[in-house]
Amino acid sequence: MSARRRAAALLGTCVLATGCWGSGWLGFGGGRGPEVVEDARAAGFAARIRSFYDLLEGVPIAAETTHSDPRLPGFFTGRVALQDYMASLTAQVRASQLRGGLLDRFEVLEFRMLEDDRAVVELRLVGEHARGLRFWGLELPRTDHWRQVRGIWTVSPDRL
């Protein structure tokens, strides 16, 4: 292959790679980074959901110590709502065979404000498989519903 053809092939590859990457073809959110939230209400909600999911990262989900964390009830309207949410999350973690019942991270993919007092959070739960030979990570989709009660955003779980 001549030097001219190699250069053309290399240039074509670079153009293709740049075009595909920039257009989001590889799945990187349309080539955009996270959107900047300028609405103060939405920004406050974003901070609230991040602080909630940070509490659940790297701790055994099914453990009593996690369920009785004194910081968690502040994210729910009552003890029953907290128990419903933790039961749902525990069932999902156990069914997926996550190593040690640990979630390495909660990735907030998107949140949508539905009404003045309701929102939906789309998540990806990421952890390691319980079987050591399955070295790849597990990614579990999850949708959580939130609602605002007396000015405070709380998790509004479905009942099992």
NORJO-V449959 format. One record per helix or strand of 2 or more residues. SS is the DSSP state (H for helix, E for strand). FROM is the first residue (numbers start at 0). LEN is the number of residues. Records with the same first field share a line. If there is no record, write none. Layout:
SS = FROM-LEN / FROM-LEN
This chain:
H = 2-21 / 28-3 / 39-17 / 63-4 / 71-4 / 78-18 / 98-3
E = 104-11 / 117-12 / 136-13 / 151-4
